[in-house]
Amino acid sequence: MSAPDASTWSVCPECLERIAARRVLREGSLYLEKTCPRHGDFSTVIWRDADTLAIWQDNRPAQFPENCPSGCTTCSGHGQKPCCVLLEVTRRCDLSCSFCFASSGPAAGPDPDLRTIDGWYSRLLDAGGPFNIQLSGGEPCMRDDLETIVALGRRRGFPFIQVNTNGLRIAGDPGYLKRLADAGLSTVYLQFDATDDAAYERLRGRKLFSLKQRAVENCAKQNIGVVLVATVVPGINDHELGSILRAGLACSPVVRGVHFQPVSYFGRYPQQPAHENRMTLPDCMRCVVDQSGGLLELRALSPASSEHAMCSFHGTFVYMADGRLQALPHSPQPCACNAAEKARDFVARAWAYPQAESSTPQLSLGGWDAFLERARTHLFTVSGMAFQDAWTLDLERLHRCHIFIVSPEGHIVPFCAYNLTSRAGESLYRGRTRKSP
């Protein structure tokens, strides 16, 4: 994006047809504005901080393939290779959350069988993998054979496999978690919205905080790294970001970082949201910085190097023994040079539980040696990602998406395209059968 005010392409929130759009800077906030010939005008705030726009500019040339977003299943012109690919191994779930990408629940169709999932792994290898894998759903821990899926992926050569979970089963069934660990699970990507049960009751329908704590404790016993993942909703848990950060640090080194996802409006929430119900990426950053009690400075957070600059923020730290977060240097501008591969390798190293120290004697470098050892064991990431919905979808951003989902038919689809729904809940991809690749 060469300037805050710039032309782009989006979709109509009513019919999902591709339409022209423009980013407009007005009174210190950036809006995405567009007009559908059939359904009229739409304006949505996408960035509430003019001061950070210069840092979050993405100066790579914009590209808009003609078949984006409806033809992403066959798009050869996508601007980024995968970093992480989601495999939805079930649509079943043991919660009924207010906000859900997959609109999952107790009533769902049959789970994909192991032969199908093995085919997905093969498809990813044919597409240039192995990539980082996230087993998702639904709630993947509803499956009794999840360890078989993990082991299958490891045998296929996928070195980093994480499970995206609400944590209920791993909190109550340590034996199940041990089977996952023995099969080669790398990381638990744990839904963790608050340290206050009031927020869980509003977001997830029940009190869950003690179960989240138990899930982390069980992961520590199995030497499985954990990333705490919060869906951030204004007025519900946006005051909890500092508490989530401190909860993660209190459980370091098993907790490897915290990841914030400002709420996107699709899945079970198709109605048009008001501006005050939007949390933009800079809103999220300022909340976590302001609530950190001095642990973080805004300058320690930067755009990630792989996807579009306005999609995410990231900071890498060493959690020091005296309680400080020592920020590690970062590049202030995104870089396209093998960016997805570098992001993939970094996540695999940073989010896995630290390996045991080698017994080989090493030359001591005094204080620097001690810092390097602390960095090896207590690396900690603070990150966030703004997923796009029908009101905020910007095809310049979608073109550089590096998070993908494998559809039931084996298509590899950018995450925000796959989950996109109209105001009435109609989807371009999810739940629609397309010809296999």
Secondary structure, 3 states (H helix, E strand, C coil): CCCCCEEEEEECCCCCCEEEEEEEEECCEEEEEEEECCCEEEEEEEECCHHHHCCCCCCCCCCCCCCCCCCCCCCCCCCCCCCEEEEECCCECCCCCCCCCCCCECCCCCCCCHHHHHHHHHHHHHCCCCCEEEEECCCHHHCCCHHHHHHHHHHCCCCCEEEEECCHHHHHCHHHHHHHHHHCCCEEEEECCCCCHHHHHHHHCCCCHHHHHHHHHHHHHCCCEEEEEEEECCCCCCCCHHHHHHHHHHCCCCEEEEEEEECCCCCCCCCCCCHHHCCCHHHHHHHHHHCCCCCCCHHHCECCCCCCHHHEEEEEEEECCCCCEEECCCCCCCCCCCHHHHHHHHHHHHHCCCCCCCCCCCCCCCHHHHHHHHHHHCEEEEEEECCCCCCCCCHHHHCCCCEEEECCCCCEEEHHHHCCECCCCCECCCCCCCCCC
